[in-house]
Amino acid sequence: MTLESLMNKSIREIFEYLSTDDVLRAFYGLNTRLNVLICDHIENHDGLFQCISKPLFDKICIEYLPKNQHRIRSLYLSDNNNSPQHIECFLDSNFHLRDFTQLRSLTLKHIHNDNTLTRIISEFSHLP
């Protein structure tokens, strides 16, 4: 049995056992069907970017986010030891919070740089 032979319901159940980041790392880009299921999964779950490596963060920013900003409901950005400079990298990638039209939750942790904080605060004024 292959993953592609499973019904959508079964694949969604598998996704429930994984973090959103693990789902993206393991399945995004394999085929169109899985990409659609992943987008549906992300729409219903919180915490994109929570505790992920820099290479995966970069991959998501380059491959996934540009096409799916309108689907993201929750972002988790941190500059701790597990996710160094994620906030700066996110902002430097020319993403703007106003483009995340479905955003309902934004978690920011471990902001160590005043310039970064200022950039984030300026983004707040553009939120709906």
N, C-alpha and C positions, 0 to 999 in steps of 0.2 A: 504494500500500500504506500502511495506517495502522498505528500501534503496536498498536491493539486487535485487528488481524487476525493478529498474530504469535502463535505458540504460546508457552506459558509457558516452555518451555526456551529459546527464543530471547530472551525478555525477560530471563530470569535471566542469560544470557550477556552481554547489554548491561550489566546491573548490575555484572558483574564488572570492567568497564573503568572504573567510576566509584567515587568514594569513597561511603561510606554517606551522608554529608552531602549530596553532589550528587544521589544517588538520591532522598533525601527532598525536597530543594529542587525537583527537576524533576518528580517523579511522584506524591508523596504527595497524596492528596485528589482526584486526577483521577477515579478510580472505585474501586469495591469490589475488583475483581479485582486491580488494581495495588496497592492497599493491602495485600491478603493476600500478594502476591508480595514486597512491600517488607518486611513483617514477617518472612517466611521468610528473606529476605536478611540482615536485621539479626541474626536468631538465629544465623547462621553466620559473622558477621564482627565484627571488633573496632573499637573506637575511636569510638563515638558521641560527637559534639561536638568531634572533633579539627579544629582550625583552621577554625572557622566564624565567620561574622559575628554580631554581636549581634542584628540583626533575625531571622536564621534561627534562632539559638539560642532566641530568644523564641517564635518560631512553633512550633518543635519542642516546647518546654516546655508551650505552651498546647494545641496541636492533637494532637500525637502521643503524648507520654509518659503523660498521664493514663490512656489506654486500653491502653498497651503496656508498662508498667513490668515486668510479669512476663515479658516476652520479652527484655529487655536482658541481654546477657552481659558487656558491656564498656563502661565509661564512661571518657572522657578529659576531665578538667576542668582548665582552666588560666586563670591571670590574667596572661598575657603581653600584649604589644602587639597581637597578632593576635586575641586573645580576652579583652579586658579585662572583669574582674568576672564571669566566667562562674561561678566557684565560689560567690560571694556570691549571684548571681541564682538559681542552682540551689537553694541552701539557702533563700533567701527565698521561693521558689515552693512551699514546704511539701513538697518531696520529701524522703523519708527513705530512706537506703540499705537499710534492712530491707524496704522495699516492692519492691526489685529482687531478687526471689527467685531468679532465674537468674544473678545477677551473679557472675562468676568473675574479673574483672579490673577494677581501679580504678586509674587513673593520675591523679595530682594533680601539677601543676607550677606553679611560680612563685606560691606562697602568700606574700603580702606582709603579711598582717594576722593578728596573734595571735588576735584574736577568731574569725576564720574557721577558723584551725587548731584552736582549742579546740572549735568547733562540729563540725568533721569528726571529731575524735578521740572526741567523745561519741557520734557515730553508729556508730563501730566496735564499741562494746560491744553494739549491737543486731543485728549481723550474725550469720547462722547459722554 
